Amino acid sequence: MPASPSTIFAAPFRSRGPDVYREEIPEVVSTVISLRNDPSSDPKQNHTDLVSLALTSRQFLDPALNALWAVQRSPYAFLRCFPEDAIRLDRRNASLLRPILPSDWTRPSFYTHRIRDFQSNRLFNDPSVLVALVLSSPNGDILFPALQALTWGVGHVSDEAAAACIHVFLPRTLRYLKIESSHYYLASLLPSLPAKLPSLQQLVIKTASVPLKLTLPCTSALIERLQNCALTSLELNILQWEDLMHLSRLDNLRSLTIQEFHGEHDASGVDVSASFPALQTLSIAGCQIQDMTRLLESADPEIFGPQVIHLELRPGANLEAEIPALFETLVSHCKQSQLVDLRTIFSVGTRYPSRGTQWARVPLAALQHLSILYNLRKLTISGPGGFELTDAALGLFLESCSNLEELCLVEPSPLYPTLQPTLTLAALRDAVANCPQLRVFGASIDTRFDLPALPATATATRTAAAIAPKTLEFQVYNSTMGTRDVTRVARFLSNLDRSVVLKADQKEDLEFWNQGWRKVAELLPEFLAVREEERVRWSGGN
């Protein structure tokens, strides 16, 4: 007779002493807390569960409180710990009623060391509150001694006296810092950060509307002092070209984002031959295509090997020559085997070109240069005039880049008749046939031509193997379709070796989505359901 479950589980536990349980309790408690503090769950329910756990036993008290206090998106909960006759609170402001006494810190001190992530807000608009807290704090000149992440936002602290109090939120344990402010004092603080924050790993600086003549020298001084810092991620809203030379020498920098460059690029004055030895993600916007090309020319292809490159560049007068030159330089000055995600947006500064404006199309040579990036997984290219691209040319490119998982060729609005799509549904068919892992395809499609035939192996493979097809997200940009084409296009999409999900360009207003494609999106699920029934029937109902 088999043993009962109670017998099976009881025997091992009877042989273990109480000391073993004592060692396992922290691990069990940690697991329970993490399950009740799931970011994907309802925050209110998480809060209720953690409070209940804290009240259950002493073993859960500290871990539950640590989870409850770890992230503070405002100082409201912290300030509520002080006596009501000391600080008056409402929804948006805090005001000081009397001086803060050492005895007032008894309750707040129980929580300050639990706060790991803090974001300032308008409750600190009254500088007297911050000053009083700093002068009376038992932690010296630091309010939250174990803080690891700080976000200091725009308009949250406008008074210079209050802005100066940011020092009390900068413990040496800080790893993430985001400063987003229009106050010059905060910009002037930048050069001192590397010495104050030896553990800093991620830094985001957005000095909105501060005069450039004041902030650029501070930013340059900051970058020069980053050499001995363990910084792994840096995001700046504006940078001078020459400062890139210092950044390219940072051995630990893995992610770099620059939203705008200031000044003219001097090809002889900006040398990045140090080439960011550890860089994995590079995101640059706000410069001319030619400037970016000259910058890449100085990179060492033996060192420069980011996995992700996102560029948003302004085209010059000769777009047809500039874009191929950019891509040719890019592939020849980086480790081709490491680049897996390339996104290039050629922006003219407005959403749509004005009526009558003629923009050159992105030439075919641009894709030809990229075809040697055999490990490329994600590719997005967008130009103001669309593409000089045919189904056959795209098919040749896809044969070389068969590892693609996402391909988005974004074109401008259909409001301008001179910017019509040049691809047909044959491009989608070839993309599915050549790229087995493709899950996102975005393009402008003209369906007014005869629909292409599907490969003979497609239906045979699907019905014989009876395997559920992979999902393909088909993003439709300003595509042309007549009302008579709706049914046949929906049937064509349902017969691909993918379960197609039709989506409009996420950045476009749905009102501009072609009415025909809207009807296709409504019909497609019915055709896919019929195909699924056929697949189940071929598989014997399994």
C-alpha positions as CSV (number, residue, x, y, z in Angstrom):
1,M,0.0,0.0,0.0
2,P,1.5,3.3,-1.0
3,A,2.5,5.8,1.7
4,S,0.2,8.7,2.4
5,P,1.3,12.2,1.4
6,S,1.7,13.1,5.1
7,T,4.0,10.2,5.7
8,I,6.1,11.1,2.6
9,F,6.7,14.7,3.7
10,A,6.9,14.1,7.4
11,A,9.9,11.8,7.4
12,P,12.4,14.3,6.0
13,F,11.2,17.1,8.3
14,R,11.4,14.9,11.5
15,S,15.1,14.3,10.8
16,R,16.0,18.0,10.7
17,G,16.7,20.1,13.7
18,P,15.3,23.6,14.5
19,D,18.5,25.3,13.4
20,V,17.9,24.2,9.8
21,Y,14.5,25.8,9.9
22,R,16.0,29.0,11.3
23,E,18.4,29.2,8.4
24,E,15.6,28.7,5.8
25,I,13.1,31.2,7.2
26,P,14.7,34.3,5.6
27,E,14.7,32.6,2.2
28,V,11.0,31.6,2.6
29,V,10.1,35.1,3.8
30,S,11.9,36.7,0.9
31,T,10.0,34.5,-1.5
32,V,6.6,35.2,0.0
33,I,7.3,39.0,0.0
34,S,8.4,38.9,-3.7
35,L,5.2,37.1,-4.6
36,R,3.1,39.7,-2.8
37,N,5.1,42.6,-4.3
38,D,4.7,41.7,-8.0
39,P,4.9,44.9,-10.2
40,S,2.6,43.4,-12.7
41,S,-0.2,42.9,-10.1
42,D,-2.6,45.5,-8.8
43,P,-0.6,48.0,-6.6
44,K,-3.5,48.5,-4.1
45,Q,-3.8,44.7,-3.6
46,N,-0.1,44.4,-3.2
47,H,-0.1,47.1,-0.6
48,T,-2.9,45.4,1.3
49,D,-1.2,42.0,1.2
50,L,2.1,43.4,2.4
51,V,0.4,45.2,5.3
52,S,-1.3,42.0,6.3
53,L,2.0,40.1,6.2
54,A,3.7,42.8,8.3
55,L,1.0,42.3,11.0
56,T,1.2,38.5,10.8
57,S,4.5,37.9,12.7
58,R,7.8,39.4,13.5
59,Q,9.5,37.4,10.8
60,F,7.5,39.2,8.2
61,L,7.5,42.7,9.8
62,D,10.9,44.1,8.5
63,P,10.8,42.4,5.0
64,A,7.2,43.6,4.4
65,L,8.0,47.2,5.6
66,N,11.1,47.2,3.4
67,A,8.9,46.3,0.4
68,L,6.3,48.9,1.3
69,W,8.8,51.7,1.7
70,A,11.3,50.8,-1.0
71,V,9.8,53.1,-3.7
72,Q,8.4,56.6,-2.7
73,R,7.0,58.6,-5.6
74,S,6.5,61.6,-3.3
75,P,7.6,62.6,0.2
76,Y,4.0,62.6,1.4
77,A,4.2,59.3,3.3
78,F,7.6,60.3,4.8
79,L,6.3,63.7,6.0
80,R,3.2,62.1,7.5
81,C,5.4,60.4,10.0
82,F,6.1,63.8,11.7
83,P,3.8,65.3,14.3
84,E,0.8,67.1,12.8
85,D,1.7,70.3,14.8
86,A,5.1,70.4,13.1
87,I,4.3,70.0,9.4
88,R,0.9,70.7,7.7
89,L,0.2,68.6,4.6
90,D,-2.4,68.9,1.8
91,R,-2.5,67.2,-1.6
92,R,0.1,69.4,-3.2
93,N,2.0,71.3,-0.6
94,A,3.8,70.9,2.8
95,S,4.3,73.9,5.1
96,L,6.4,74.2,8.3
97,L,4.4,75.1,11.4
98,R,7.2,75.0,14.0
99,P,10.9,74.0,14.1
100,I,11.6,70.2,13.8
101,L,12.9,68.8,17.1
102,P,15.2,65.7,17.5
103,S,12.3,63.9,19.2
104,D,10.1,64.4,16.1
105,W,12.4,62.0,14.2
106,T,11.6,59.0,16.4
107,R,9.0,57.6,14.0
108,P,10.4,58.8,10.6
109,S,13.8,57.3,11.5
110,F,12.2,53.8,11.6
111,Y,11.5,54.1,7.9
112,T,14.2,56.4,6.3
113,H,16.7,53.5,5.9
114,R,14.1,51.5,4.0
115,I,13.7,53.9,1.2
116,R,15.6,52.9,-2.0
117,D,13.9,54.9,-4.7
118,F,12.7,58.5,-4.3
119,Q,11.1,61.0,-6.6
120,S,10.8,64.6,-5.6
121,N,7.5,66.5,-6.1
122,R,5.8,69.8,-5.4
123,L,5.4,69.1,-1.7
124,F,8.9,70.5,-1.4
125,N,8.1,73.8,-3.0
126,D,8.4,75.4,0.4
127,P,12.2,75.4,1.0
128,S,11.7,76.0,4.7
129,V,10.5,72.4,5.1
130,L,13.6,70.9,3.5
131,V,15.9,73.2,5.4
132,A,14.3,72.3,8.7
133,L,14.6,68.6,7.9
134,V,18.2,68.9,7.0
135,L,19.2,70.9,10.1
136,S,17.5,68.4,12.4
137,S,18.2,65.1,10.6
138,P,19.8,62.4,12.8
139,N,21.5,60.9,9.7
140,G,23.8,64.0,9.3
141,D,23.4,65.7,6.0
142,I,21.6,62.7,4.3
143,L,17.8,62.1,4.7
144,F,17.7,58.6,3.2
145,P,21.0,56.9,3.9
146,A,20.3,53.7,1.9
147,L,18.9,55.5,-1.2
148,Q,19.8,53.9,-4.5
149,A,17.7,55.8,-7.1
150,L,16.7,59.5,-7.2
151,T,14.5,61.4,-9.7
152,W,14.6,65.2,-9.4
153,G,12.0,66.5,-11.8
154,V,11.2,69.7,-13.7
155,G,9.5,72.4,-11.7
156,H,9.5,70.4,-8.5
157,V,11.9,72.7,-6.8
158,S,12.2,76.2,-8.2
159,D,13.7,78.1,-5.3
160,E,17.5,78.1,-5.2
161,A,17.5,77.4,-1.4
162,A,15.4,74.3,-2.0
163,A,17.4,73.3,-5.1
164,A,20.6,73.4,-3.0
165,C,19.0,70.8,-0.7
166,I,19.3,68.1,-3.4
167,H,22.6,67.3,-1.6
168,V,20.6,65.6,1.2
169,F,19.3,63.1,-1.3
170,L,22.7,62.1,-2.6
171,P,24.2,59.4,-0.4
172,R,27.2,57.5,-1.6
173,T,25.0,54.4,-2.1
174,L,23.2,56.1,-5.0
175,R,23.3,54.1,-8.3
176,Y,20.6,55.9,-10.4
177,L,20.2,59.7,-10.7
178,K,17.9,61.6,-13.0
179,I,18.0,65.4,-12.9
180,E,15.3,67.1,-15.0
181,S,15.3,70.7,-14.1
182,S,15.4,74.3,-15.4
183,H,17.3,75.6,-12.5
184,Y,20.9,76.6,-13.1
185,Y,22.0,75.6,-9.6
186,L,21.3,72.0,-10.5
187,A,23.3,72.3,-13.7
188,S,26.2,73.8,-11.8
189,L,26.1,70.7,-9.5
190,L,27.0,68.3,-12.3
191,P,30.9,68.6,-12.1
192,S,30.9,67.5,-8.4
193,L,28.7,64.3,-9.0
194,P,31.5,61.8,-9.8
195,A,33.3,62.5,-6.5
196,K,30.2,62.6,-4.4
197,L,28.7,59.4,-5.9
198,P,31.3,56.6,-6.4
199,S,28.6,54.0,-6.8
200,L,26.7,55.9,-9.6
201,Q,25.9,53.6,-12.6
202,Q,23.1,55.4,-14.4
203,L,22.9,59.1,-15.0
204,V,20.1,61.1,-16.9
205,I,20.5,64.8,-17.3
206,K,17.8,67.0,-18.8
207,T,18.5,70.7,-18.1
208,A,15.4,72.1,-19.9
209,S,15.3,75.8,-20.9
210,V,18.5,76.6,-19.0
211,P,20.8,78.9,-21.0
212,L,23.3,76.8,-23.0
213,K,26.2,79.2,-22.2
214,L,25.8,78.2,-18.6
215,T,25.0,74.5,-18.8
216,L,27.4,73.3,-21.6
217,P,30.5,74.1,-19.6
218,C,29.1,72.3,-16.6
219,T,28.2,69.3,-18.7
220,S,31.7,69.3,-20.2
221,A,33.3,69.4,-16.8
222,L,31.1,66.5,-15.6
223,I,32.2,64.3,-18.6
224,E,35.8,65.1,-18.0
225,R,35.5,63.8,-14.4
226,L,33.7,60.6,-15.3
227,Q,36.9,58.7,-16.1
228,N,37.2,57.2,-12.6
229,C,33.5,56.5,-12.3
230,A,31.8,53.1,-12.7
231,L,29.1,54.7,-14.9
232,T,27.4,52.2,-17.2
233,S,24.5,54.3,-18.6
234,L,24.4,58.0,-19.6
235,E,21.6,60.1,-21.1
236,L,22.1,63.8,-22.0
237,N,19.6,66.1,-23.6
238,I,22.4,68.2,-25.2
239,L,26.1,67.8,-25.7
240,Q,29.0,69.5,-27.4
241,W,30.7,67.4,-30.2
242,E,34.2,67.6,-28.6
243,D,32.9,66.0,-25.3
244,L,32.4,62.7,-27.2
245,M,36.1,62.2,-27.1
246,H,36.0,61.9,-23.3
247,L,32.9,59.6,-23.4
248,S,34.5,57.2,-25.9
249,R,37.2,56.4,-23.3
250,L,34.8,55.3,-20.6
251,D,35.6,51.6,-20.1
252,N,32.3,50.7,-18.3
253,L,29.9,52.7,-20.4
254,R,27.3,50.3,-21.9
255,S,24.5,52.7,-22.9
256,L,24.7,56.3,-24.3
257,T,21.8,58.5,-25.3
258,I,22.2,62.0,-26.7
259,Q,19.2,64.0,-27.8
260,E,20.9,67.0,-29.4
261,F,24.3,68.2,-30.3
262,H,25.5,71.8,-30.0
263,G,27.9,73.5,-32.3
264,E,29.4,72.5,-35.6
265,H,31.1,69.2,-36.1
266,D,34.8,69.5,-36.9
267,A,36.0,66.3,-38.5
268,S,39.6,66.9,-37.4
269,G,38.6,68.0,-33.9
270,V,36.4,65.0,-32.7
271,D,38.4,61.8,-32.4
272,V,36.5,58.8,-31.0
273,S,39.1,56.2,-32.0
274,A,38.9,55.0,-28.3
275,S,35.5,53.8,-29.6
276,F,33.5,53.1,-26.5
277,P,35.1,49.7,-25.6
278,A,32.1,48.4,-23.6
279,L,29.2,50.2,-25.4
280,Q,26.2,48.0,-26.2
281,T,23.5,50.7,-26.9
282,L,24.0,53.9,-28.8
283,S,21.2,56.4,-29.3
284,I,21.9,59.7,-31.0
285,A,19.5,62.4,-32.3
286,G,19.5,66.0,-33.4
287,C,22.4,66.1,-35.8
288,Q,23.0,66.1,-39.6
289,I,23.6,62.8,-41.5
290,Q,27.0,64.0,-42.7
291,D,28.1,64.9,-39.1
292,M,27.2,61.4,-37.9
293,T,29.0,59.8,-40.9
294,R,32.2,61.8,-40.1
295,L,31.9,60.8,-36.5
296,L,31.7,57.1,-37.4
297,E,34.7,57.4,-39.7
298,S,37.0,57.9,-36.7
299,A,35.7,54.8,-34.8
300,D,37.9,51.7,-34.6
301,P,36.1,48.7,-36.1
302,E,38.2,46.4,-33.9
303,I,36.7,48.0,-30.8
304,F,33.4,49.7,-31.7
305,G,30.8,47.0,-31.4
306,P,27.4,48.1,-30.1
307,Q,24.5,45.7,-30.3
308,V,21.9,48.4,-30.6
309,I,22.2,51.6,-32.6
310,H,19.2,54.1,-32.8
311,L,19.7,57.3,-34.9
312,E,17.4,60.2,-35.6
313,L,19.2,62.4,-38.1
314,R,18.4,65.5,-40.2
315,P,19.0,65.0,-43.9
316,G,21.0,67.6,-45.9
317,A,20.6,68.7,-49.5
318,N,21.8,65.5,-51.1
319,L,19.8,62.7,-49.4
320,E,20.4,60.2,-52.1
321,A,24.1,60.3,-51.5
322,E,24.1,60.9,-47.7
323,I,22.2,57.9,-46.6
324,P,24.2,55.2,-48.5
325,A,27.4,56.9,-47.3
326,L,26.1,56.8,-43.7
327,F,25.3,53.0,-43.9
328,E,28.5,52.2,-45.7
329,T,30.5,53.9,-43.0
330,L,28.5,52.3,-40.2
331,V,29.0,48.7,-41.4
332,S,32.7,49.3,-42.1
333,H,33.5,50.9,-38.7
334,C,31.7,48.5,-36.3
335,K,31.8,44.9,-35.5
336,Q,29.3,43.6,-38.0
337,S,28.6,40.4,-36.1
338,Q,27.5,42.2,-33.0
339,L,25.0,44.6,-34.4
340,V,21.5,43.2,-33.9
341,D,19.2,46.2,-33.7
342,L,19.4,49.2,-36.1
343,R,16.9,52.0,-36.1
344,T,17.4,55.1,-38.3
345,I,14.9,57.9,-38.6
346,F,15.6,60.6,-41.1
347,S,13.5,63.5,-39.8
348,V,12.8,66.9,-41.4
349,G,11.4,68.3,-38.1
350,T,7.7,68.1,-39.0
351,R,5.3,65.3,-39.0
352,Y,4.3,65.7,-42.7
353,P,6.0,67.6,-45.5
354,S,4.1,70.6,-46.7
355,R,2.0,70.1,-49.8
356,G,4.0,70.3,-52.9
357,T,7.3,69.6,-51.1
358,Q,9.5,67.1,-53.0
359,W,11.8,64.9,-50.9
360,A,14.2,62.4,-52.3
361,R,13.4,58.8,-51.6
362,V,15.7,56.5,-49.6
363,P,17.8,54.8,-52.3
364,L,18.2,51.1,-52.8
365,A,21.9,51.4,-52.1
366,A,21.1,52.0,-48.4
367,L,19.7,48.5,-48.0
368,Q,22.5,47.0,-50.1
369,H,25.1,48.2,-47.6
370,L,23.2,46.7,-44.7
371,S,22.8,43.3,-46.3
372,I,26.2,42.2,-44.9
373,L,24.8,42.5,-41.3
374,Y,24.0,38.9,-41.2
375,N,23.1,38.9,-37.4
376,L,20.7,41.8,-37.7
377,R,17.5,41.0,-35.8
378,K,15.6,44.4,-35.8
379,L,15.7,47.0,-38.6
380,T,13.7,50.2,-38.9
381,I,14.3,52.8,-41.6
382,S,12.1,55.9,-42.1
383,G,12.7,58.7,-44.6
384,P,10.8,61.9,-45.4
385,G,10.2,60.8,-49.0
386,G,9.7,57.1,-48.6
387,F,11.8,54.4,-50.4
388,E,13.0,53.7,-53.9
389,L,12.3,50.1,-53.3
390,T,10.7,47.2,-55.3
391,D,9.5,43.8,-54.2
392,A,12.4,42.1,-56.0
393,A,15.1,44.4,-54.4
394,L,13.6,43.8,-50.9
395,G,13.5,40.1,-51.6
396,L,17.3,40.0,-52.3
397,F,18.0,41.9,-49.1
398,L,15.8,39.5,-47.1
399,E,17.8,36.6,-48.4
400,S,20.9,38.0,-46.9
401,C,19.3,39.1,-43.6
402,S,17.3,35.9,-42.9
403,N,17.7,36.3,-39.1
404,L,15.4,39.4,-39.0
405,E,12.7,39.3,-36.4
406,E,11.4,42.8,-36.9
407,L,11.5,44.9,-40.2
408,C,9.7,48.3,-40.4
409,L,10.0,50.4,-43.5
410,V,8.1,53.5,-42.5
411,E,6.9,56.0,-45.0
412,P,5.1,59.4,-44.7
413,S,1.4,60.1,-44.8
414,P,-0.8,59.1,-47.8
415,L,-2.2,62.7,-47.9
416,Y,0.4,63.5,-50.6
417,P,-0.2,61.7,-54.0
418,T,3.5,62.0,-54.9
419,L,4.5,59.7,-52.0
420,Q,2.8,56.5,-53.1
421,P,3.9,53.0,-51.9
422,T,6.1,51.0,-54.1
423,L,5.8,47.6,-52.5
424,T,3.0,45.0,-52.9
425,L,1.9,42.0,-50.8
426,A,4.7,40.1,-52.6
427,A,7.1,41.8,-50.2
428,L,5.2,40.4,-47.2
429,R,5.2,37.0,-48.8
430,D,8.9,37.1,-49.4
431,A,9.6,38.4,-45.9
432,V,7.7,35.4,-44.4
433,A,9.4,32.9,-46.7
434,N,13.0,34.2,-46.1
435,C,12.9,35.1,-42.4
436,P,11.6,32.2,-40.4
437,Q,11.8,34.2,-37.1
438,L,10.0,37.3,-38.5
439,R,7.3,38.5,-36.0
440,V,6.9,42.2,-37.0
441,F,6.7,43.6,-40.5
442,G,5.8,47.2,-41.2
443,A,5.6,48.8,-44.7
444,S,3.4,50.7,-47.1
445,I,1.6,48.3,-49.4
446,D,-0.2,48.9,-52.7
447,T,-2.9,46.2,-53.1
448,R,-4.3,47.4,-56.5
449,F,-2.1,44.9,-58.4
450,D,-2.9,41.2,-58.7
451,L,-2.1,39.3,-55.5
452,P,1.1,37.2,-55.7
453,A,0.9,33.5,-55.5
454,L,2.0,31.8,-52.2
455,P,5.0,29.5,-52.3
456,A,3.9,25.9,-53.1
457,T,5.6,24.6,-50.0
458,A,3.7,26.9,-47.7
459,T,0.3,25.2,-47.7
460,A,1.8,21.8,-47.9
461,T,4.1,22.3,-44.9
462,R,1.3,23.8,-42.9
463,T,-1.2,21.1,-43.5
464,A,1.2,18.2,-43.4
465,A,2.9,19.2,-40.2
466,A,-0.3,20.6,-38.7
467,I,1.8,22.9,-36.5
468,A,0.2,26.1,-35.2
469,P,1.7,29.0,-37.1
470,K,3.7,31.8,-35.5
471,T,2.2,35.2,-35.0
472,L,3.2,38.0,-37.3
473,E,2.3,41.6,-36.5
474,F,1.7,43.4,-39.8
475,Q,2.0,47.1,-39.3
476,V,0.3,49.0,-42.2
477,Y,1.5,52.5,-43.0
478,N,-0.4,54.8,-45.4
479,S,-1.2,51.8,-47.7
480,T,-3.4,52.1,-50.7
481,M,-6.4,49.7,-51.1
482,G,-9.6,49.7,-53.1
483,T,-12.9,48.6,-51.6
484,R,-13.0,45.6,-54.0
485,D,-9.7,44.3,-52.6
486,V,-10.8,43.8,-49.0
487,T,-11.9,40.1,-49.2
488,R,-9.1,38.9,-51.3
489,V,-6.5,40.6,-49.2
490,A,-7.9,39.2,-46.0
491,R,-7.9,35.7,-47.6
492,F,-4.3,36.1,-48.8
493,L,-3.1,37.2,-45.3
494,S,-4.9,34.2,-43.7
495,N,-3.1,31.8,-46.0
496,L,0.4,32.9,-45.1
497,D,2.5,30.7,-42.8
498,R,1.8,33.1,-40.0
499,S,-1.1,34.0,-37.8
500,V,-1.3,37.7,-39.0
501,V,-2.3,40.4,-36.6
502,L,-3.1,43.6,-38.5
503,K,-2.2,46.9,-36.9
504,A,-2.1,50.5,-38.0
505,D,1.0,52.6,-37.4
506,Q,0.9,53.3,-33.7
507,K,1.9,56.9,-34.2
508,E,-0.8,57.6,-36.7
509,D,-4.4,58.7,-36.0
510,L,-6.7,55.8,-36.8
511,E,-8.8,58.3,-38.8
512,F,-6.0,58.3,-41.4
513,W,-5.9,54.5,-41.6
514,N,-7.2,53.5,-45.0
515,Q,-10.9,52.4,-44.8
516,G,-10.2,49.3,-46.8
517,W,-7.5,48.1,-44.3
518,R,-9.9,48.7,-41.5
519,K,-12.3,46.3,-43.1
520,V,-9.5,43.8,-43.7
521,A,-8.7,43.9,-40.0
522,E,-12.4,43.1,-39.2
523,L,-12.6,40.2,-41.7
524,L,-9.2,38.7,-41.0
525,P,-10.1,36.9,-37.6
526,E,-12.8,35.0,-39.4
527,F,-10.5,33.7,-42.1
528,L,-7.9,32.8,-39.5
529,A,-10.5,30.9,-37.5
530,V,-11.4,28.8,-40.6
531,R,-7.7,28.1,-41.2
532,E,-7.3,27.0,-37.6
533,E,-10.2,24.6,-38.0
534,E,-8.5,23.1,-41.0
535,R,-5.2,22.8,-39.1
536,V,-6.9,20.9,-36.2
537,R,-8.7,18.7,-38.7
538,W,-5.4,17.8,-40.4
539,S,-3.8,17.1,-37.1
540,G,-6.5,14.6,-36.2
541,G,-8.1,16.8,-33.6
542,N,-5.0,16.9,-31.3
